[in-house]
Amino acid sequence: MGKRLQRAFEEAGSLGGLVAKMRLASMAQLTSMEAETVEDRPELVSRVQNALDEIRKQFAGGEREDKNAPSAVQPRPDDDQSLVLRRHLNTYLDMMSQRSLFLGNVDATIRRVNEAACSAIDVERVSVWYCDAQQTKIWCVDLFQRAQASHSGGTELFAKDFASYFRALRAERTIAAHDAQTDARTSCFTEVYLKPLGIGALLDVPIWVGRSMIGVVCHEHVGPKRMWTKDEETFAYLMSNFVALAVERGGTDAGPRTIRRAAAAGGS
C-alpha cells in the first residue's frame, strides 16, 4: 500500500519534521494516514511528488522543526510510550490540517477516522456505528480492516440482545474492555461476534452530538487480551469527537435527523 507515497511523507518529515509533513498533506490534499492505505496511483504519486518538490525548496534554506521548542513532543529512545504518544499527536494534527477536505462529508470523515485510528492505535479493525433515536439498535456505517485495507458495513446489533453493552454506552465516556470476552460490558458479544472474529479486546467510545448519543467508534484488537493505555483512550475519544464534528458541520444533511431517516429506510 502506497510505498512511494509513504516515502514522500517520510522525506518531508526528515526535512522539516511535523511542520513539513503538514504542509505536504495540505499541498497534496492527502494525509499521511491515507498514504499508508491507498495504492500508489500515478495521479496521486504525481501530485504528492510535485508538492514534495515545493517542500524541498521551502526547507532548503535550513528551516527545520524546532526540536527544543516547548510545544514539541520529544520521543526518548528508551521510552516506547513517548513514541506512541507522538504518533497519536501527529495523526490528530495531520487530520486537523486536512479537516477542510472531509469534514463537510460525513462518510469521508468516517472512513478517514477508521483508517487513521487503525494505524495510530495499532489495531486490526476500527468501525463507526450509528444508533437509532430510541437507542434500540446500532448498525455499522463503516468498518475498516487494516490487513485487507478494505471498507465494509451493514451489520446490526440490537439492545434487546446485548443489554449490558447498551447500558454501558449510555453511561460511560469510554468502554475500555481489556479482556472483551470476560468484561461484564462486552462479554455478551463473545459467542456471536468476538470469538468468531478472534477479538480479544475492545476500546469503544460513544459519539455525542449535543445531548444526543448518535453512535459509537469501536476499536477491535484481534488477538489475546490487551491493556489499553490512558493515551489510547484519549486518542479514541478524540476520534469520536472528530466524527461528531463532521456530523455537526453536515447540518441538515447529517446528524440525528439523517440518522433517524437512515434507521427507518436503510439502517433496518
C-alpha positions, -999 to 999 in steps of 0.1 A, spaced: 0 0 0 13 34 -10 51 28 -6 61 58 -27 35 80 -10 47 69 24 84 76 15 74 111 4 59 119 38 90 103 55 112 126 34 91 156 43 95 146 80 132 144 77 134 178 60 112 197 84 95 175 109 58 177 116 56 212 101 68 199 67 46 168 68 15 190 75 25 213 46 29 183 23 -5 170 34 -22 204 27 -5 209 -7 -11 174 -19 -46 171 -4 -36 137 11 -30 129 47 -1 107 58 -26 82 71 -42 79 37 -7 74 22 -4 42 43 -37 27 29 -41 38 -7 -24 25 -37 4 43 -55 -19 55 -83 0 76 -109 -21 107 -104 -16 106 -66 21 100 -69 25 129 -93 5 152 -70 25 143 -40 58 144 -58 51 179 -71 42 190 -35 73 174 -22 94 193 -47 80 225 -32 86 213 3 123 207 -6 126 243 -19 109 257 12 132 238 36 164 241 15 174 272 35 176 253 67 140 258 81 135 230 105 111 219 132 124 233 164 132 201 184 138 222 215 105 241 214 84 236 245 54 225 224 73 197 206 66 162 218 100 146 221 103 108 218 130 92 240 148 61 226 142 43 259 106 52 262 82 34 238 52 52 253 67 86 242 69 73 206 33 61 208 21 94 222 39 113 194 22 90 168 -11 99 183 -4 136 182 10 135 147 -21 116 135 -45 141 151 -26 171 138 -24 156 104 -61 151 103 -68 186 116 -46 201 90 -68 185 63 -101 189 80 -115 211 52 -111 181 28 -135 159 45 -153 174 75 -180 186 50 -185 149 40 -195 127 69 -189 94 51 -154 105 40 -146 117 75 -157 83 90 -135 64 65 -105 86 74 -111 83 111 -112 45 108 -81 43 87 -61 67 109 -72 50 142 -61 16 129 -26 28 124 -23 52 154 -36 27 180 -22 -4 161 -54 -24 158 -68 -46 130 -103 -33 129 -119 1 136 -156 9 128 -182 36 133 -218 26 142 -249 48 143 -277 42 168 -314 50 163 -332 77 182 -346 53 208 -312 36 212 -327 2 205 -300 -8 180 -267 2 164 -256 -5 128 -222 -4 112 -217 26 89 -182 17 80 -157 -9 92 -120 -6 81 -99 -38 82 -63 -30 82 -48 -61 67 -70 -60 36 -72 -22 35 -110 -27 29 -141 -9 40 -175 -26 46 -206 -21 67 -242 -31 74 -240 -53 105 -268 -46 130 -268 -52 168 -299 -49 190 -302 -36 225 -325 -65 234 -298 -90 227 -268 -70 242 -284 -51 271 -252 -48 292 -233 -32 263 -260 -7 255 -263 3 292 -225 10 292 -227 31 260 -253 54 276 -234 57 309 -196 57 302 -173 81 284 -151 52 272 -156 14 273 -120 0 276 -125 -37 277 -90 -52 282 -105 -87 281 -136 -83 260 -147 -119 263 -150 -117 301 -157 -80 307 -192 -76 320 -200 -48 295 -189 -67 264 -190 -104 272 -225 -106 257 -208 -104 222 -184 -134 229 -201 -162 211 -217 -143 182 -190 -118 175 -158 -118 195 -148 -155 193 -157 -159 156 -135 -129 147 -108 -136 172 -112 -103 190 -97 -102 224 -101 -65 234 -124 -36 226 -120 1 230 -153 18 223 -162 55 226 -198 69 222 -203 97 197 -222 126 212 -238 155 193 -252 180 217 -271 159 243 -278 130 219 -257 99 216 -257 92 179 -233 62 177 -200 47 187 -165 44 174 -153 8 180 -116 -2 181 -111 -40 179 -79 -58 188 -76 -92 170 -56 -114 193 -53 -120 230 -65 -96 257 -48 -62 256 -44 -35 283 -55 -2 268 -35 28 280 -49 62 290 -33 77 260 -51 53 237 -83 60 254 -78 97 250 -70 93 213 -101 72 208 -121 99 224 -106 125 201 -116 104 171 -152 101 183 -152 139 186 -139 142 151 -169 122 138 -192 143 159 -177 175 145 -183 162 109 -219 154 118 -225 188 133 -209 206 103 -231 185 80 -261 205 91 -294 192 78 -276 167 56 -262 147 85 -267 143 122 -295 128 143 -322 137 118 -305 119 89 -295 90 112 -332 86 121 -341 86 84 -315 60 77 -328 38 105 -362 39 90 -351 34 55 -318 16 51 -305 10 85 -330 -15 95 
